[in-house]
């Protein structure tokens, strides 16, 4: 069983290529955090907050619009903090990514569409399907992910490497009407119906789907949603559900999703909050009056001063 702590230790944060705004570095396996920043003028959603939540809060529950906590929720019209369903229109971006787009007026997601919007941080929306080890790429998928292009690429590679997932359909673009390009087999790459989401992540900007007959039905998942694809997904019997594999997938998603990197932003002159300060200390940095010093050098200076006072 692969733990989240193991995955975060295994890989060190590194910048990734990225599309869209706002404009701070994003990293898979980074800690996130820091103080929220403001989207600059001249780009979509100028004036809204972005960044600030740590990776430890990346899981967002089964309800679209969850995962914000109290972040920017006070300025939203309606919605519920925490893991429940809630409106996403008018909100900031706790991890630097826009919430997923599903359908016009789906929990006020209109401003983040369409699916193929090139301005979206991380690139246009895509999906990909996969199976647990032991199944064939030609079998109907047990799992699917939906998110921006960069995130889908990161996560699909990571679940293959860390969980031995079997790819079924490689990352595929989503048309602006929520369908797939001509020739895509929708038995192997199911529709995006949010009823089949097992969990949202990163303030509802990424979703994991699970196709089993024990996934609970929630009528809130399809409010103002009309499915444009007629083919229903194959639902596997719950008896074949591999819980260890699913836990590995969940942990891998939480670790490998790119997020706004609060520590890097702090080095660009943005004052971090206590979470970033602690993270900086963990990486060997001491913050004194806003200046960052290598921890080893700081300790050496302190020992020298102490020695002079003996």
VENGIBEL-V588436 format. One record per backbone hydrogen bond with DSSP energy under -1.0 kcal/mol. CO is the residue of the C=O (numbers start at 1). NH is the residue of the N-H. If there is no record, write none. Layout:
[[CO;NH] [CO;NH]]
//
This chain:
[[3;7] [4;8] [5;9] [6;10] [7;11] [19;122] [25;261] [27;259] [31;55] [37;50] [39;47] [43;46] [45;48] [48;39] [49;93] [50;37] [53;33] [54;57] [55;58] [58;202] [61;200] [63;66] [64;86] [68;71] [73;76] [76;78] [82;67] [83;63] [88;91] [93;51] [93;96] [94;53] [95;260] [103;106] [105;107] [107;88] [109;112] [110;113] [114;117] [115;125] [117;120] [120;123] [122;150] [124;149] [125;174] [126;147] [127;172] [128;145] [129;168] [129;169] [130;143] [131;166] [132;135] [136;139] [142;211] [143;130] [144;209] [145;128] [146;207] [147;126] [148;152] [149;153] [150;154] [151;155] [152;156] [153;157] [154;158] [155;159] [156;160] [157;161] [158;162] [159;163] [159;165] [166;131] [169;129] [172;127] [175;178] [179;175] [181;184] [185;188] [185;189] [193;196] [194;197] [196;210] [199;208] [200;60] [201;205] [201;206] [204;100] [206;201] [207;146] [208;198] [208;199] [209;144] [211;236] [212;215] [218;221] [219;222] [222;225] [236;213] [237;240] [238;241] [242;246] [243;247] [244;248] [245;249] [246;250] [247;251] [248;252] [249;253] [250;254] [251;255] [252;256] [253;257] [255;29] [259;27] [261;265] [262;266] [263;267] [265;268] [265;270] [266;269] [273;277] [274;278] [275;279] [276;280] [277;281] [278;282] [279;283] [280;285] [281;284] [284;295] [286;293] [288;291] [291;288] [293;286] [294;298] [295;299] [296;300] [297;301] [298;302] [299;303] [300;304] [301;305] [302;306] [303;307] [304;308] [305;309]]
//
